[in-house]
Amino acid sequence: MHDFTREEILSVLAGLGIELPPATKLPHEALQKRLKQSLLAAQSFFNVLPAPPVDPKSLTEWPLPEHEPDNTVLEAIKRSNLAEISANIQAMRRGEHVAPEIFVNPVSDLRQTLMGIASVWDKGLRWCVINDLESQVCTISLRILSIHALNSQTPLIVVLYRAFTIADAPAGVEWAQAQLQKSLASTIKATVLEQKLILKLLGLNSKYLSHNYAPGKTPLETDFTPSFFLPVGPLGFADIGKLNADTGCFLCGKKAASRCSQCQSVSYCGPECQHADWPNHKHTCRSLKGGSWRTIPFTRVMPGHEGSYSAYLNRFHSATNFGSVRDPANDSIPPPNIHGDKVFLVKLQLGVSSGMPNMMIYDRQQSFNDSVFFVKDVNPQLFEEVQAEMSGPRSGYRGLKMYRFAKRLSDWELSICLDRKPQGEIKW
């Protein structure tokens, strides 16, 4: 099977929440690298496997369903975040079907396929085939060797796999017929793009298997490759921020030579890329030009919570990991400044309680080590001006939050473009 095209990589990245300009000139190698980073992040790879390579034989086996019926691989392989859970609850309340639409988003399809593979194991079967929709292009043949527990919530599914095309279809049929002598068949349908994604994931993960691991193969499996699946879920907040971050020229990724002179919000390597990106950038550029900027003082600690421990949750947090407790808040050390003098996007958000006298502020990368706070008592007039803008027609979030462009002025100050709403959909 052929490798990804540029358009296919962009489609997969978009399915993961990584939005690159449609006219991006990033080299194919750079797109492949970002895809690899995104797939590792979607598996929480180095959180659950902090010291690869892994030898499955050294891991505890996942309990069989008959031993622990409430601990099926199907349930354990599922991953979600708070936004998806909330959307599902709302859909159920409306009496709607909550299953995602299939064959639209290759990443969503991949997650469904992993549940299908887990269900195969739970039913006592040990092999399956993943065919394209017309069964004319590719078949991925899988034999599930074993399933192990990385922790109580994370299974590692060890497989042997091989992709068969029309050219070598007879060998694939022979292997399937041999498996049928042992157990029933299980067939999963996938788009060709999802098949490429599955093979990319298996190829990536296979590199993290220990060289000491050598599973037994039948004579028909000489060209099969050992690998493993981990649960795949939506990207977390920090990963979305990091993987969406601009690196060098916004369009091609090369070293940036200058920033847009009108708005200073984006960098380019030269006039060619700046001109090519203008149809996409002009809305943001024009929205910033002539804007009213306000200097907002901030603090790292919410008033009344000095010395407290906290855990920060948002809609991107995984339902299986609600985050860890932070160290006690310290207002004597300024938060990091990863942006320098560049313009960046921040979210300003009122507290849950109405009339709460402060606002939470954070950027996409959570570079302030979560968030900072604008306290009303420090500058009541400015606070009310910002709150009025948040409640006005340019907010769009029922007066509870808004997104604005900002610049870091000092250790404890931000300059925020108050009256210019960023254009386009903001995903965090």
TAVENNOR-V700689 format. One record per residue. N is the residue number from 0. RES is the residue in one small letter. SS is DSSP state (@ for helix, = for strand, . for the rest). Layout:
((N:RES:SS) (N:RES:SS))
This chain:
((0:m:.) (1:h:.) (2:d:.) (3:f:.) (4:t:.) (5:r:@) (6:e:@) (7:e:@) (8:i:@) (9:l:@) (10:s:@) (11:v:@) (12:l:@) (13:a:@) (14:g:@) (15:l:.) (16:g:.) (17:i:.) (18:e:.) (19:l:.) (20:p:.) (21:p:.) (22:a:.) (23:t:.) (24:k:.) (25:l:.) (26:p:.) (27:h:@) (28:e:@) (29:a:@) (30:l:@) (31:q:@) (32:k:@) (33:r:@) (34:l:@) (35:k:@) (36:q:@) (37:s:@) (38:l:@) (39:l:@) (40:a:@) (41:a:@) (42:q:.) (43:s:.) (44:f:@) (45:f:@) (46:n:@) (47:v:@) (48:l:.) (49:p:.) (50:a:.) (51:p:.) (52:p:.) (53:v:=) (54:d:.) (55:p:@) (56:k:@) (57:s:@) (58:l:.) (59:t:=) (60:e:=) (61:w:.) (62:p:.) (63:l:.) (64:p:.) (65:e:.) (66:h:.) (67:e:.) (68:p:.) (69:d:.) (70:n:.) (71:t:.) (72:v:@) (73:l:@) (74:e:@) (75:a:@) (76:i:@) (77:k:.) (78:r:.) (79:s:.) (80:n:=) (81:l:@) (82:a:@) (83:e:@) (84:i:@) (85:s:@) (86:a:@) (87:n:@) (88:i:@) (89:q:@) (90:a:@) (91:m:@) (92:r:@) (93:r:.) (94:g:.) (95:e:.) (96:h:.) (97:v:.) (98:a:.) (99:p:.) (100:e:.) (101:i:.) (102:f:.) (103:v:.) (104:n:.) (105:p:@) (106:v:@) (107:s:@) (108:d:@) (109:l:@) (110:r:@) (111:q:@) (112:t:@) (113:l:@) (114:m:@) (115:g:@) (116:i:@) (117:a:@) (118:s:@) (119:v:@) (120:w:@) (121:d:@) (122:k:.) (123:g:.) (124:l:.) (125:r:.) (126:w:=) (127:c:=) (128:v:=) (129:i:=) (130:n:=) (131:d:=) (132:l:.) (133:e:.) (134:s:.) (135:q:.) (136:v:.) (137:c:=) (138:t:=) (139:i:=) (140:s:=) (141:l:=) (142:r:=) (143:i:=) (144:l:=) (145:s:=) (146:i:=) (147:h:=) (148:a:=) (149:l:=) (150:n:=) (151:s:.) (152:q:.) (153:t:=) (154:p:=) (155:l:=) (156:i:=) (157:v:=) (158:v:=) (159:l:=) (160:y:=) (161:r:=) (162:a:=) (163:f:=) (164:t:=) (165:i:@) (166:a:@) (167:d:@) (168:a:@) (169:p:@) (170:a:@) (171:g:@) (172:v:@) (173:e:@) (174:w:@) (175:a:@) (176:q:@) (177:a:@) (178:q:@) (179:l:@) (180:q:.) (181:k:.) (182:s:.) (183:l:.) (184:a:.) (185:s:.) (186:t:=) (187:i:=) (188:k:=) (189:a:=) (190:t:.) (191:v:@) (192:l:@) (193:e:@) (194:q:@) (195:k:@) (196:l:@) (197:i:@) (198:l:@) (199:k:@) (200:l:@) (201:l:@) (202:g:@) (203:l:@) (204:n:@) (205:s:@) (206:k:.) (207:y:.) (208:l:=) (209:s:.) (210:h:.) (211:n:.) (212:y:.) (213:a:.) (214:p:.) (215:g:.) (216:k:.) (217:t:.) (218:p:@) (219:l:@) (220:e:@) (221:t:.) (222:d:.) (223:f:.) (224:t:=) (225:p:=) (226:s:=) (227:f:=) (228:f:=) (229:l:.) (230:p:.) (231:v:.) (232:g:.) (233:p:.) (234:l:.) (235:g:.) (236:f:@) (237:a:@) (238:d:@) (239:i:@) (240:g:@) (241:k:@) (242:l:@) (243:n:@) (244:a:.) (245:d:.) (246:t:.) (247:g:.) (248:c:.) (249:f:.) (250:l:.) (251:c:.) (252:g:.) (253:k:.) (254:k:.) (255:a:.) (256:a:.) (257:s:=) (258:r:=) (259:c:.) (260:s:.) (261:q:.) (262:c:.) (263:q:.) (264:s:.) (265:v:.) (266:s:=) (267:y:=) (268:c:.) (269:g:.) (270:p:@) (271:e:@) (272:c:@) (273:q:@) (274:h:@) (275:a:@) (276:d:@) (277:w:@) (278:p:@) (279:n:@) (280:h:@) (281:k:@) (282:h:@) (283:t:@) (284:c:@) (285:r:@) (286:s:@) (287:l:@) (288:k:.) (289:g:.) (290:g:.) (291:s:.) (292:w:=) (293:r:=) (294:t:=) (295:i:=) (296:p:=) (297:f:.) (298:t:=) (299:r:.) (300:v:.) (301:m:.) (302:p:.) (303:g:.) (304:h:.) (305:e:.) (306:g:.) (307:s:.) (308:y:.) (309:s:.) (310:a:.) (311:y:.) (312:l:.) (313:n:.) (314:r:.) (315:f:.) (316:h:.) (317:s:=) (318:a:.) (319:t:.) (320:n:.) (321:f:.) (322:g:.) (323:s:.) (324:v:.) (325:r:.) (326:d:.) (327:p:.) (328:a:.) (329:n:.) (330:d:.) (331:s:.) (332:i:.) (333:p:.) (334:p:.) (335:p:.) (336:n:.) (337:i:.) (338:h:.) (339:g:.) (340:d:.) (341:k:.) (342:v:.) (343:f:=) (344:l:=) (345:v:=) (346:k:=) (347:l:=) (348:q:=) (349:l:=) (350:g:.) (351:v:.) (352:s:.) (353:s:.) (354:g:.) (355:m:.) (356:p:.) (357:n:=) (358:m:=) (359:m:=) (360:i:=) (361:y:=) (362:d:=) (363:r:.) (364:q:.) (365:q:.) (366:s:.) (367:f:.) (368:n:.) (369:d:.) (370:s:.) (371:v:=) (372:f:=) (373:f:=) (374:v:=) (375:k:@) (376:d:@) (377:v:@) (378:n:.) (379:p:@) (380:q:@) (381:l:@) (382:f:@) (383:e:@) (384:e:@) (385:v:@) (386:q:@) (387:a:@) (388:e:@) (389:m:@) (390:s:@) (391:g:.) (392:p:.) (393:r:.) (394:s:.) (395:g:.) (396:y:.) (397:r:.) (398:g:.) (399:l:.) (400:k:=) (401:m:=) (402:y:=) (403:r:=) (404:f:=) (405:a:=) (406:k:=) (407:r:=) (408:l:=) (409:s:=) (410:d:.) (411:w:.) (412:e:=) (413:l:=) (414:s:=) (415:i:=) (416:c:=) (417:l:.) (418:d:.) (419:r:.) (420:k:.) (421:p:.) (422:q:.) (423:g:.) (424:e:.) (425:i:.) (426:k:.) (427:w:.))
